[in-house]
Protein backbone atom coordinates (compact mmCIF):
# COMPACT_ATOMS: atom_id res chain seq x y z
CA UNK A 1 0.00 0.00 0.00
CA UNK A 2 1.27 3.48 -0.87
CA UNK A 3 2.45 5.59 2.07
CA UNK A 4 0.14 8.63 1.88
CA UNK A 5 1.89 11.65 3.34
CA UNK A 6 -0.29 14.61 2.29
CA UNK A 7 -4.06 14.52 1.87
CA UNK A 8 -5.89 17.41 0.20
CA UNK A 9 -9.63 16.87 0.44
CA UNK A 10 -12.18 19.04 -1.38
CA UNK A 11 -10.22 22.22 -0.65
CA UNK A 12 -11.67 25.58 -1.70
CA UNK A 13 -10.19 29.03 -1.18
CA UNK A 14 -12.37 32.09 -1.62
CA UNK A 15 -11.25 35.67 -0.99
CA UNK A 16 -14.08 37.89 0.13
CA UNK A 17 -14.01 41.66 0.05
CA UNK A 18 -14.82 44.34 -2.50
CA UNK A 19 -14.76 41.62 -5.12
CA UNK A 20 -15.51 37.97 -4.43
CA UNK A 21 -12.61 35.89 -5.81
CA UNK A 22 -12.71 32.10 -6.01
CA UNK A 23 -9.03 31.10 -6.25
CA UNK A 24 -9.14 27.33 -5.65
CA UNK A 25 -12.24 25.21 -6.23
CA UNK A 26 -12.75 21.81 -4.59
CA UNK A 27 -9.26 20.42 -5.14
CA UNK A 28 -8.63 16.86 -3.96
CA UNK A 29 -5.44 14.85 -4.30
CA UNK A 30 -3.00 12.83 -2.22
CA UNK A 31 0.79 12.75 -2.25
CA UNK A 32 2.91 9.80 -1.22
CA UNK A 33 5.90 10.14 1.07
CA UNK A 34 9.03 10.83 -0.96
CA UNK A 35 7.24 11.86 -4.16
CA UNK A 36 8.26 14.83 -6.27
CA UNK A 37 5.08 16.65 -7.36
CA UNK A 38 4.91 19.68 -9.62
CA UNK A 39 1.92 22.02 -9.67
CA UNK A 40 1.68 23.54 -13.13
CA UNK A 41 -0.88 25.98 -14.46
CA UNK A 42 -1.57 29.36 -16.05
CA UNK A 43 -0.38 32.52 -14.35
CA UNK A 44 -2.69 33.57 -11.52
CA UNK A 45 -4.63 30.30 -11.46
CA UNK A 46 -4.11 29.57 -7.74
CA UNK A 47 -1.01 27.35 -7.75
CA UNK A 48 0.81 29.32 -5.08
CA UNK A 49 -2.38 29.67 -3.04
CA UNK A 50 -2.69 25.88 -2.90
CA UNK A 51 0.93 25.53 -1.78
CA UNK A 52 0.46 28.21 0.89
CA UNK A 53 -2.49 26.26 2.28
CA UNK A 54 -0.35 23.11 2.48
CA UNK A 55 2.23 25.14 4.41
CA UNK A 56 -0.44 26.50 6.74
CA UNK A 57 0.28 30.08 5.61
CA UNK A 58 -3.30 30.42 4.36
CA UNK A 59 -6.44 28.67 5.57
CA UNK A 60 -8.88 26.92 3.22
CA UNK A 61 -12.37 28.40 3.06
CA UNK A 62 -13.60 24.81 3.12
CA UNK A 63 -12.14 21.34 2.88
CA UNK A 64 -9.25 19.72 4.71
CA UNK A 65 -5.48 19.34 4.36
CA UNK A 66 -3.52 16.86 6.46
CA UNK A 67 0.21 16.11 6.62
CA UNK A 68 1.17 12.71 7.98
CA UNK A 69 -2.37 12.32 9.29
CA UNK A 70 -2.40 15.63 11.19
CA UNK A 71 -4.76 18.42 10.04
CA UNK A 72 -3.01 21.61 8.91
CA UNK A 73 -4.52 24.39 11.03
CA UNK A 74 -1.51 26.71 11.52
CA UNK A 75 1.85 27.50 9.88
CA UNK A 76 3.91 24.33 9.68
CA UNK A 77 7.32 24.34 11.32
CA UNK A 78 8.45 20.98 9.96
CA UNK A 79 8.69 22.09 6.32
CA UNK A 80 11.30 23.85 4.21
CA UNK A 81 10.15 26.62 1.86
CA UNK A 82 12.02 28.09 -1.11
CA UNK A 83 10.67 31.11 -3.00
CA UNK A 84 11.76 32.79 -6.24
CA UNK A 85 13.22 35.66 -4.20
CA UNK A 86 15.95 34.13 -2.05
CA UNK A 87 15.52 36.76 0.72
CA UNK A 88 19.11 36.27 1.89
CA UNK A 89 20.22 38.82 4.48
CA UNK A 90 22.90 40.99 2.85
CA UNK A 91 24.94 41.45 6.03
CA UNK A 92 25.12 37.77 6.91
CA UNK A 93 27.56 35.30 5.38
CA UNK A 94 26.40 32.23 3.47
CA UNK A 95 26.86 30.07 6.57
CA UNK A 96 25.06 32.54 8.85
CA UNK A 97 22.14 32.82 6.38
CA UNK A 98 21.78 29.04 6.38
CA UNK A 99 22.01 28.88 10.17
CA UNK A 100 19.38 31.61 10.67
CA UNK A 101 16.63 28.99 10.99
CA UNK A 102 18.62 27.21 13.68
CA UNK A 103 18.95 30.46 15.63
CA UNK A 104 15.24 31.28 15.28
CA UNK A 105 14.29 27.79 16.44
CA UNK A 106 16.78 28.08 19.34
CA UNK A 107 18.48 24.83 18.36
CA UNK A 108 22.07 23.89 19.14
CA UNK A 109 24.14 25.70 16.50
CA UNK A 110 27.12 23.38 16.93
CA UNK A 111 24.95 20.34 16.23
CA UNK A 112 23.94 21.72 12.81
CA UNK A 113 27.21 23.25 11.58
CA UNK A 114 28.44 20.02 10.02
CA UNK A 115 25.08 19.52 8.32
CA UNK A 116 25.27 23.03 6.86
CA UNK A 117 28.72 22.29 5.41
CA UNK A 118 27.49 18.99 4.00
CA UNK A 119 24.55 20.73 2.33
CA UNK A 120 26.86 23.36 0.82
CA UNK A 121 29.10 20.62 -0.54
CA UNK A 122 26.04 18.85 -1.98
CA UNK A 123 25.07 21.95 -3.99
CA UNK A 124 28.62 22.71 -5.11
CA UNK A 125 29.30 25.62 -2.75
CA UNK A 126 31.98 24.04 -0.57
CA UNK A 127 34.35 26.84 0.45
CA UNK A 128 31.75 29.62 0.12
CA UNK A 129 30.77 29.62 3.80
CA UNK A 130 32.15 33.11 4.50
CA UNK A 131 30.98 34.82 1.29
CA UNK A 132 28.31 37.53 1.41
CA UNK A 133 25.22 37.42 -0.84
CA UNK A 134 26.48 40.24 -3.09
CA UNK A 135 29.48 38.05 -3.96
CA UNK A 136 27.24 35.28 -5.34
CA UNK A 137 25.48 34.78 -8.67
CA UNK A 138 21.71 34.32 -8.81
CA UNK A 139 22.10 30.57 -9.10
CA UNK A 140 24.45 30.44 -6.12
CA UNK A 141 22.01 32.45 -4.02
CA UNK A 142 19.23 30.01 -4.86
CA UNK A 143 21.46 27.10 -3.86
CA UNK A 144 22.02 28.80 -0.50
CA UNK A 145 18.27 29.24 -0.04
CA UNK A 146 17.78 25.52 -0.70
CA UNK A 147 20.39 24.71 1.96
CA UNK A 148 18.63 27.07 4.38
CA UNK A 149 15.31 25.30 3.73
CA UNK A 150 16.87 21.88 4.39
CA UNK A 151 19.09 22.70 7.38
CA UNK A 152 16.57 21.47 9.97
CA UNK A 153 15.99 18.25 7.95
CA UNK A 154 12.26 18.69 7.23
CA UNK A 155 10.40 15.80 5.57
CA UNK A 156 8.60 18.23 3.21
CA UNK A 157 10.12 20.81 0.85
CA UNK A 158 7.82 23.41 -0.75
CA UNK A 159 9.22 25.37 -3.71
CA UNK A 160 7.34 28.28 -5.28
CA UNK A 161 8.81 29.21 -8.70
CA UNK A 162 12.35 28.96 -7.27
CA UNK A 163 14.16 29.13 -10.62
CA UNK A 164 11.83 31.47 -12.49
CA UNK A 165 14.18 34.47 -12.45
CA UNK A 166 17.30 32.59 -13.57
CA UNK A 167 18.83 32.36 -17.03
CA UNK A 168 18.13 29.18 -19.03
CA UNK A 169 21.54 27.53 -18.52
CA UNK A 170 21.59 28.16 -14.77
CA UNK A 171 18.01 26.93 -14.52
CA UNK A 172 18.90 23.69 -16.32
CA UNK A 173 21.82 23.10 -13.97
CA UNK A 174 19.69 23.74 -10.89
CA UNK A 175 17.07 21.31 -12.21
CA UNK A 176 19.79 18.65 -12.30
CA UNK A 177 21.11 19.66 -8.87
CA UNK A 178 17.63 19.63 -7.32
CA UNK A 179 16.93 16.19 -8.73
CA UNK A 180 20.17 14.92 -7.14
CA UNK A 181 19.33 16.53 -3.78
CA UNK A 182 15.87 14.94 -3.87
CA UNK A 183 17.20 11.50 -4.82
CA UNK A 184 19.77 11.63 -2.02
CA UNK A 185 17.52 13.09 0.68
CA UNK A 186 14.25 11.26 0.02
CA UNK A 187 12.21 14.38 0.81
CA UNK A 188 8.66 14.92 -0.36
CA UNK A 189 8.72 17.92 -2.72
CA UNK A 190 5.89 20.15 -3.98
CA UNK A 191 7.23 22.35 -6.77
CA UNK A 192 5.23 25.21 -8.30
CA UNK A 193 6.27 26.22 -11.83
CA UNK A 194 5.09 27.79 -15.09
CA UNK A 195 7.51 25.66 -17.14
CA UNK A 196 6.08 22.52 -18.75
CA UNK A 197 9.49 21.01 -19.53
CA UNK A 198 10.78 21.75 -16.01
CA UNK A 199 7.76 20.05 -14.46
CA UNK A 200 8.11 16.95 -16.64
CA UNK A 201 11.87 16.73 -16.06
CA UNK A 202 11.69 16.92 -12.26
CA UNK A 203 8.47 15.18 -11.33
CA UNK A 204 6.97 11.84 -10.49
CA UNK A 205 3.58 13.48 -11.06
CA UNK A 206 2.47 16.75 -12.62
CA UNK A 207 -0.77 18.27 -11.33
CA UNK A 208 -2.06 20.46 -14.16
CA UNK A 209 -4.29 23.19 -12.78
CA UNK A 210 -7.06 24.81 -14.80
CA UNK A 211 -7.37 28.58 -15.29
CA UNK A 212 -8.79 30.27 -12.20
CA UNK A 213 -10.47 29.04 -10.17
CA UNK A 214 -7.90 26.27 -9.90
CA UNK A 215 -9.09 22.71 -10.19
CA UNK A 216 -6.98 19.63 -10.94
CA UNK A 217 -7.48 19.32 -14.69
CA UNK A 218 -5.04 16.40 -14.99
CA UNK A 219 -2.82 14.29 -12.75
CA UNK A 220 -0.07 13.03 -15.06
CA UNK A 221 2.32 10.32 -13.88
CA UNK A 222 5.76 10.76 -15.47
CA UNK A 223 7.12 7.32 -16.31
CA UNK A 224 10.72 8.24 -17.13
CA UNK A 225 13.66 6.48 -15.47
CA UNK A 226 15.75 8.17 -12.79
CA UNK A 227 18.37 9.66 -12.67
CA UNK A 228 17.27 11.87 -15.58
CA UNK A 229 19.95 13.68 -17.59
CA UNK A 230 19.10 16.94 -19.36
CA UNK A 231 19.31 14.98 -22.63
CA UNK A 232 16.08 13.15 -21.67
CA UNK A 233 14.32 16.24 -23.04
CA UNK A 234 15.33 15.12 -26.53
CA UNK A 235 13.53 11.77 -26.26
CA UNK A 236 10.12 11.00 -27.82
CA UNK A 237 8.70 9.96 -24.44
CA UNK A 238 9.60 13.30 -22.86
CA UNK A 239 8.22 15.17 -25.85
CA UNK A 240 4.95 13.25 -25.62
CA UNK A 241 4.39 14.40 -22.02
CA UNK A 242 5.23 18.01 -22.91
CA UNK A 243 2.90 17.95 -25.92
CA UNK A 244 0.07 16.40 -23.87
CA UNK A 245 0.25 19.26 -21.38
CA UNK A 246 0.81 21.94 -24.02
CA UNK A 247 -2.36 20.87 -25.84
CA UNK A 248 -4.33 21.48 -22.64
CA UNK A 249 -2.99 25.03 -22.45
CA UNK A 250 -3.83 25.55 -26.12
CA UNK A 251 -7.38 24.30 -25.56
CA UNK A 252 -7.78 26.84 -22.75
CA UNK A 253 -6.44 29.63 -24.97
CA UNK A 254 -3.47 30.17 -22.66
CA UNK A 255 -1.11 29.20 -25.48
CA UNK A 256 -1.86 30.10 -29.08
CA UNK A 257 -1.58 27.35 -31.68
CA UNK A 258 0.68 28.13 -34.63
CA UNK A 259 -2.35 28.05 -36.95
CA UNK A 260 -4.03 30.71 -34.77
CA UNK A 261 -1.13 33.16 -34.96
CA UNK A 262 -1.99 36.50 -36.56
CA UNK A 263 -0.46 37.05 -39.97
CA UNK A 264 2.15 39.77 -40.37
CA UNK A 265 0.90 42.23 -42.94
CA UNK A 266 3.62 44.05 -44.85
CA UNK A 267 3.17 47.51 -46.25
CA UNK A 268 3.90 48.13 -49.90
CA UNK A 269 7.58 48.01 -50.63
CA UNK A 270 7.98 44.98 -48.33
CA UNK A 271 8.30 46.96 -45.10
CA UNK A 272 6.26 46.24 -41.99
C-alpha positions in Angstrom: 0.0 0.0 0.0 1.3 3.5 -0.9 2.4 5.6 2.1 0.1 8.6 1.9 1.9 11.7 3.3 -0.3 14.6 2.3 -4.1 14.5 1.9 -5.9 17.4 0.2 -9.6 16.9 0.4 -12.2 19.0 -1.4 -10.2 22.2 -0.7 -11.7 25.6 -1.7 -10.2 29.0 -1.2 -12.4 32.1 -1.6 -11.2 35.7 -1.0 -14.1 37.9 0.1 -14.0 41.7 0.0 -14.8 44.3 -2.5 -14.8 41.6 -5.1 -15.5 38.0 -4.4 -12.6 35.9 -5.8 -12.7 32.1 -6.0 -9.0 31.1 -6.2 -9.1 27.3 -5.7 -12.2 25.2 -6.2 -12.8 21.8 -4.6 -9.3 20.4 -5.1 -8.6 16.9 -4.0 -5.4 14.9 -4.3 -3.0 12.8 -2.2 0.8 12.8 -2.2 2.9 9.8 -1.2 5.9 10.1 1.1 9.0 10.8 -1.0 7.2 11.9 -4.2 8.3 14.8 -6.3 5.1 16.6 -7.4 4.9 19.7 -9.6 1.9 22.0 -9.7 1.7 23.5 -13.1 -0.9 26.0 -14.5 -1.6 29.4 -16.1 -0.4 32.5 -14.3 -2.7 33.6 -11.5 -4.6 30.3 -11.5 -4.1 29.6 -7.7 -1.0 27.3 -7.8 0.8 29.3 -5.1 -2.4 29.7 -3.0 -2.7 25.9 -2.9 0.9 25.5 -1.8 0.5 28.2 0.9 -2.5 26.3 2.3 -0.4 23.1 2.5 2.2 25.1 4.4 -0.4 26.5 6.7 0.3 30.1 5.6 -3.3 30.4 4.4 -6.4 28.7 5.6 -8.9 26.9 3.2 -12.4 28.4 3.1 -13.6 24.8 3.1 -12.1 21.3 2.9 -9.3 19.7 4.7 -5.5 19.3 4.4 -3.5 16.9 6.5 0.2 16.1 6.6 1.2 12.7 8.0 -2.4 12.3 9.3 -2.4 15.6 11.2 -4.8 18.4 10.0 -3.0 21.6 8.9 -4.5 24.4 11.0 -1.5 26.7 11.5 1.8 27.5 9.9 3.9 24.3 9.7 7.3 24.3 11.3 8.5 21.0 10.0 8.7 22.1 6.3 11.3 23.9 4.2 10.2 26.6 1.9 12.0 28.1 -1.1 10.7 31.1 -3.0 11.8 32.8 -6.2 13.2 35.7 -4.2 15.9 34.1 -2.0 15.5 36.8 0.7 19.1 36.3 1.9 20.2 38.8 4.5 22.9 41.0 2.9 24.9 41.5 6.0 25.1 37.8 6.9 27.6 35.3 5.4 26.4 32.2 3.5 26.9 30.1 6.6 25.1 32.5 8.9 22.1 32.8 6.4 21.8 29.0 6.4 22.0 28.9 10.2 19.4 31.6 10.7 16.6 29.0 11.0 18.6 27.2 13.7 18.9 30.5 15.6 15.2 31.3 15.3 14.3 27.8 16.4 16.8 28.1 19.3 18.5 24.8 18.4 22.1 23.9 19.1 24.1 25.7 16.5 27.1 23.4 16.9 25.0 20.3 16.2 23.9 21.7 12.8 27.2 23.2 11.6 28.4 20.0 10.0 25.1 19.5 8.3 25.3 23.0 6.9 28.7 22.3 5.4 27.5 19.0 4.0 24.5 20.7 2.3 26.9 23.4 0.8 29.1 20.6 -0.5 26.0 18.8 -2.0 25.1 22.0 -4.0 28.6 22.7 -5.1 29.3 25.6 -2.7 32.0 24.0 -0.6 34.3 26.8 0.5 31.7 29.6 0.1 30.8 29.6 3.8 32.1 33.1 4.5 31.0 34.8 1.3 28.3 37.5 1.4 25.2 37.4 -0.8 26.5 40.2 -3.1 29.5 38.1 -4.0 27.2 35.3 -5.3 25.5 34.8 -8.7 21.7 34.3 -8.8 22.1 30.6 -9.1 24.4 30.4 -6.1 22.0 32.5 -4.0 19.2 30.0 -4.9 21.5 27.1 -3.9 22.0 28.8 -0.5 18.3 29.2 0.0 17.8 25.5 -0.7 20.4 24.7 2.0 18.6 27.1 4.4 15.3 25.3 3.7 16.9 21.9 4.4 19.1 22.7 7.4 16.6 21.5 10.0 16.0 18.3 7.9 12.3 18.7 7.2 10.4 15.8 5.6 8.6 18.2 3.2 10.1 20.8 0.8 7.8 23.4 -0.8 9.2 25.4 -3.7 7.3 28.3 -5.3 8.8 29.2 -8.7 12.4 29.0 -7.3 14.2 29.1 -10.6 11.8 31.5 -12.5 14.2 34.5 -12.5 17.3 32.6 -13.6 18.8 32.4 -17.0 18.1 29.2 -19.0 21.5 27.5 -18.5 21.6 28.2 -14.8 18.0 26.9 -14.5 18.9 23.7 -16.3 21.8 23.1 -14.0 19.7 23.7 -10.9 17.1 21.3 -12.2 19.8 18.6 -12.3 21.1 19.7 -8.9 17.6 19.6 -7.3 16.9 16.2 -8.7 20.2 14.9 -7.1 19.3 16.5 -3.8 15.9 14.9 -3.9 17.2 11.5 -4.8 19.8 11.6 -2.0 17.5 13.1 0.7 14.3 11.3 0.0 12.2 14.4 0.8 8.7 14.9 -0.4 8.7 17.9 -2.7 5.9 20.1 -4.0 7.2 22.4 -6.8 5.2 25.2 -8.3 6.3 26.2 -11.8 5.1 27.8 -15.1 7.5 25.7 -17.1 6.1 22.5 -18.7 9.5 21.0 -19.5 10.8 21.8 -16.0 7.8 20.0 -14.5 8.1 16.9 -16.6 11.9 16.7 -16.1 11.7 16.9 -12.3 8.5 15.2 -11.3 7.0 11.8 -10.5 3.6 13.5 -11.1 2.5 16.7 -12.6 -0.8 18.3 -11.3 -2.1 20.5 -14.2 -4.3 23.2 -12.8 -7.1 24.8 -14.8 -7.4 28.6 -15.3 -8.8 30.3 -12.2 -10.5 29.0 -10.2 -7.9 26.3 -9.9 -9.1 22.7 -10.2 -7.0 19.6 -10.9 -7.5 19.3 -14.7 -5.0 16.4 -15.0 -2.8 14.3 -12.8 -0.1 13.0 -15.1 2.3 10.3 -13.9 5.8 10.8 -15.5 7.1 7.3 -16.3 10.7 8.2 -17.1 13.7 6.5 -15.5 15.7 8.2 -12.8 18.4 9.7 -12.7 17.3 11.9 -15.6 19.9 13.7 -17.6 19.1 16.9 -19.4 19.3 15.0 -22.6 16.1 13.2 -21.7 14.3 16.2 -23.0 15.3 15.1 -26.5 13.5 11.8 -26.3 10.1 11.0 -27.8 8.7 10.0 -24.4 9.6 13.3 -22.9 8.2 15.2 -25.8 5.0 13.3 -25.6 4.4 14.4 -22.0 5.2 18.0 -22.9 2.9 18.0 -25.9 0.1 16.4 -23.9 0.2 19.3 -21.4 0.8 21.9 -24.0 -2.4 20.9 -25.8 -4.3 21.5 -22.6 -3.0 25.0 -22.4 -3.8 25.5 -26.1 -7.4 24.3 -25.6 -7.8 26.8 -22.8 -6.4 29.6 -25.0 -3.5 30.2 -22.7 -1.1 29.2 -25.5 -1.9 30.1 -29.1 -1.6 27.4 -31.7 0.7 28.1 -34.6 -2.3 28.1 -36.9 -4.0 30.7 -34.8 -1.1 33.2 -35.0 -2.0 36.5 -36.6 -0.5 37.1 -40.0 2.1 39.8 -40.4 0.9 42.2 -42.9 3.6 44.0 -44.8 3.2 47.5 -46.2 3.9 48.1 -49.9 7.6 48.0 -50.6 8.0 45.0 -48.3 8.3 47.0 -45.1 6.3 46.2 -42.0 
